[in-house]
């Protein structure tokens, strides 16, 4: 029998082998991240501790075993990075992806551009603080640590207005508020659990964002024709197309994955229709889509007559990932 592993360096080495054998391509990164989680420290500190021969932290082997069963890394650590933010995530909420940072970035770049115009467009009406409440918020509080409710934040007054339809964890809305503090940012999410995670993230980060529980297709009637930017990462996987990765297939909520039709575009097109109602003439719409849907999305938007300057944008992997369109007059 081999001697038991006692050093952090050996434990991480063995963890990399276990995770690689489980089909995880980022095995070394995940092993270091799990070690940091078990130690309550940073990945850079783990590298230092490995050099000096630190012992194996309690719970590390259990975390590795769970990750080998393809439980998402972010569910084990409870955290997901998104642009400059660290978000809390867990069961019931879609884990924000690196590709979606492009969507937030397009909106942020546009907001920074219009904020420097000599005569910026008149923003929409300030929100009235209205909010929707879910039927099962008591059970939600038991699942989402730190969720205290869904009370709206105070009115922000007149400024550039942004709406995030299908807000999920709040990643896009919160990143926009973080990087464009002068913006008035609203988000809506239909899932009670995901909404609760978004509220927790908003409160933990101290960002003044209005995040409501409700249907994106009906959201924010008081803001119609007054919004400067609508952004969305809607569900867009075609019905019947099962994701290959167990982390997505078995752990991301179905409501955040499937687009409601054989081409996956029913919900995205409903979101686009709502965006057209919310936006002022000249306002910008930004929406994520699957890499195989770019041509279809552009054609469908063009056919409505609501949009001009329709463009598609590639992610850092060179794949079509997000459409932008300007609301026609």
N, C-alpha and C positions, 0 to 999 in steps of 0.2 A: 504493500500500500504506500502511496505517496504521502509525504508529510503534509499536514494541514497548512493551508495558506495563512500566514500571519501578517504579512506586510501589505500595505495599500498598493504598492507597485505590482506585486504578484496578483493581487485580487483584480486589479484593473486589467492586467494582461489576460487573465483567465476570462474575465467578463467580455473582453473583445472577442475572444474565440467563441464563447457561448452565443453572443449576439450575432456574430457573423454566420455561425451555423444555423441560426434561426431565420436567415435571409434578410437581416437588417444591414443596409448598405452603409449607414453612418455609425457603425459599431463602436469605433474608438471615441467619436464625439459623444455618443450616448453613454458609454461607460464612464467617461470623465464627468459628464453632467450628472449622472446618478450618484457618483461618488461625492460630488459637490453638494447634492441634495441631502445625502445621508449625513454629511459633515456640517451642513448649514453654512457653507462657505462658497467661494467662487471657483470656477474651473481653473483659473490661473493659480489659485492657492493650492488646488489639488496637485498640479504639476510640481510645485515646490515640495509638498508633503511626500510625494512619491520619491523624490530625490533623497530626502533625509531619512527615509525608512519608517514613515509613520504607520501605525497599526491599521487594520481594517476597521472601518466604522460600523457600529451596530446597524443592522437593517439593510446594508448594502447588498448582500446576497439575495435577499427577498426582492429588492427593487429590480435587480438584474433578472431574476426568474420571471417577474411580471412582465418586464420588457421583452423577454424572449418569447412570451406568450402573445406578443404583439399588442399589448396594452400601450396606447400612445405615450411617448416620452412625456408629453405635456400633462397628461393626466397623472403621471407618477410624481412629477415635480410640482404640479399645480400652477405652472407658469408657462406663458408663451410670449416671445418677443415679437414686437410689431413696430417697425420704424424706431422711434426713440423710446417707445413704451414697453413696460413689462406688464402683461395682462394676466389676471387670474382666469383659469379655465378648468373645466371638469366635466363630468357627465351632464349631457343635455345641451351642450353648446358646441357649435362648430369651431374647430381649432383654426385660428387665422393662419393663412399660408403666406409664404414669402412673396409669391406672385401677386398677391392682392395689394402689396405695398405700392405697386405701380398705379393701381386705381386711386389710392389715397394721394399719391404723388401728383397725378394729373390734376386732381381737384385743387390741391394746395398750390401748385404752380399757377393755375388760373386765378385763384383768389389773390395771390400776391400780385399778379399782373393787373387785375382790375382795381386793386387798392391803390395803385400808383397812377391811375388815369386822372387827368385834370378834372374831369366831370364824371365821377363814378356813377353807375346806374343807381336809380332810387331803389333801396332795398324793400323787402316786403314788410307787411305789418308786423309789429312785435307780437309775439305769441301771448295767448291769454291765460296760460298756465293750466289749461284743461288737460286732463289725463284720463286714461282708461285703466280699469283695475281688473285683475284676473280673478277667476273663481277659486283658485287653489293656492293662493299665496302662502297660506300656512304651511302646506307641505313643501312648497318651494324653499321656504326659509330653512327647512331641515336639510336640504340637499346642497344649497349654495351657502357656504360659510360667509358670514359678514353681510348677508343681504338684509337690509333694514327696511325695505319698502320701496315704493315707486313714486315718492313725492316729487313734484316738479321743482325745479330751481327757479329763482326769481327772474323776472323778465329782464332781458339784456338791452332793451331799447333798439333804436334803429342802427343797423349796420348790415354788412353782407350776410345774406341768409343762406344756410346750407341745410339740406335734408338728406339723410341717409335712410334709404328704404331697404328693409331686410338687414337690420343692424347687427344681429348676432351678438357676439361678445362686446360690441361697441367699438371694435378695433378701428374702423375707418373714421367714424364720427369723433372718437376721442383723439386720434392722431391729427385730424384736421384742427380741432380746438387747441391741441398742444402746440402745433406749429403755426397756426394763424389765430392767435388769441382774440383778435378783434372780431372774429366771425361769430355770428349767432348760429349755433348748431343744434339741429334736431335729429332724432333718430326714432325709428319705429321697428318693433320686432313682434312677430305673431306668437312665438313660443314663450310660454311663461318661464321656463327654466332659463332659456337663453337671455330673456329680458332681465331676469334676476342677476345673471352673471354680468350683464352690461351695467346694471345699476351698481353692483358691487365695484366694478372697475372704475366707473365714474367717481364714486365716492372715495375709493382708495387713492385715486390719482388727484382728487380735488379739482376736477375739470367741470366747468359749468356748462353742461350739455343736457338738453331736454330729451329724455329717452322714454318713449311711451310703449305701452303694450297694445297692439292692435294690428289690423290688416293693412299691409302696405298699399293695397289697391284703393283704399278709402281714406288714407291718412291725411291729417293736417288740412282740413277744409278751410280753416281760417287763413291759410297761407297761399291759397290758390292765386296764380298769376303774379306772385310777388317774390319768388325764390330765385336766387342767383345761381346756385349749383345744386343739382340733385345727383347723388352718387349711390351706387348699389352694387353689391355682390350677391345676386339672387341665386337660388338653387337652379341649376341648369343641366344636370345629368339627365339624359333621355330615360324615359320610363322603360324598365326592363334591362337597362345597362348596369350591371352590377360592378362596382369598383373592385379592382384587383387587390389593392392593399388592404389587409385586415384592419389596420388602424382606422381607415375610412369606412370600410364596409360594416364593421362590427361596432364602431364606437361613435362616429359622427352621427347626429340625429338625421333621420330620413327627411324631415321637413326642411333641412338645410341643404340637402343634396339634390333631390329629384325635381326637375322642371315641369312636371305635370303633363307631358305629352311625349309622343314617340321621338320627336326631335329635340326635346328638352327646352323648348322655347316658349311654352305657353305662359309660364310665370314671368320670365324675363320680359316678354312683350306686354304683359299686364303692368309690370313695373314701369316700362317705358311709356305706356299710355298715361299712367298716373303722373310721371315726371313731366309730360307735356302739359298737363293741367296745372301743375304746381309752378312751373317755371315762368318767369317773365319773358317777353320777346328778347332774344339775345342771350338768354340764360344757357348754361352749359349742363349737359347730361353726360355722366361717366358711368359705364356699366361693364363689369367683368363678364366674360363668356368662356366657354370651352375653346381649346385651340382649333377645333374642327368646325366651330360655328361662326367664325368671323364673316365669311361671305354671306351666309344666310342672315345674320343679324343686320348687317349693313343694308342688304336688299329689303328686308322687312321694314326697317326704319324708314328707308327712302320711299317706300310705297305708301306711307301714311300721309305724306305732305306736311307733316308737322315739323320736319327737321331740315336743316341745311348744314353744310360743312361737316358731313359725316366722315369720320376717319377711324381706322383701326390702328392699334398700337401693339407692338411686340413686347413680351417680357424679356428678362435678361437671358433666357434660354433661346431667344429668337423665335418664340411661338406667338401667334396672334392671341392676345389676352384681354384687351379692353377696347371698347368703342367709345368715342366721344362724338357728340352731336350738339349743334346749337339750335335752340328753339326758334323756329321761323316766326316772322311777324304775322 
